[in-house]
Amino acid sequence: MLHLKLEKELDIRNFIKSVEHVDNYKTILKSVKVLNEKRDAAENMGVKLDPELNESVNQCSSRLISERNLRFKMDNLHVSTSTYATVDELQDLINKAQEF
C-alpha cells in the first residue's frame, strides 16, 4: 500500500510542476479537472494522501483558476471601450492572481 501511495503522490506532484506555467489559458480548466481527478482517483483507491499534498492541490487549482480568469479578461479586453468598472474588475483579478 505504501508503494501505491508514493506512486500516486509522485504523479500528483509531477503534474503540479508541469502546470507551473501554462501557455494557452484555454487549457487551464482542463488541467484543474485532471489534477482534481488524480487526487480523487488516489483517494478512491484507498490512498490517504499527505495533508500538505492536498493543500498543494487546492492551492494549485485556485492559482490556475485565478490565472485563467485574469488571462481571459485581458484577452477579451478592448482598451477603447474600457470603463472605470472594467479597470476595477481587472485590478481585482490581478490582486486575486497575485495571492498565489
C-alpha positions, 0 to 999 in steps of 0.5 A, spaced: 500 500 500 505 504 501 508 503 494 501 505 491 501 511 495 508 514 493 506 512 486 500 516 486 503 522 490 509 522 485 504 523 479 500 528 483 506 532 484 509 531 477 503 534 474 503 540 479 510 542 476 508 541 469 502 546 470 507 551 473 506 555 467 501 554 462 501 557 455 494 557 452 489 559 458 484 555 454 487 549 457 487 551 464 480 548 466 482 542 463 488 541 467 484 543 474 479 537 472 485 532 471 489 534 477 482 534 481 481 527 478 488 524 480 487 526 487 480 523 487 482 517 483 488 516 489 483 517 494 478 512 491 483 507 491 484 507 498 490 512 498 490 517 504 494 522 501 499 527 505 495 533 508 500 538 505 499 534 498 492 536 498 493 543 500 498 543 494 492 541 490 487 546 492 492 551 492 494 549 485 487 549 482 485 556 485 492 559 482 490 556 475 483 558 476 485 565 478 490 565 472 485 563 467 480 568 469 485 574 469 488 571 462 481 571 459 479 578 461 485 581 458 484 577 452 477 579 451 479 586 453 478 592 448 482 598 451 477 603 447 471 601 450 474 600 457 470 603 463 472 605 470 468 598 472 472 594 467 479 597 470 476 595 477 474 588 475 481 587 472 485 590 478 481 585 482 483 579 478 490 581 478 490 582 486 486 575 486 492 572 481 497 575 485 495 571 492 498 565 489 
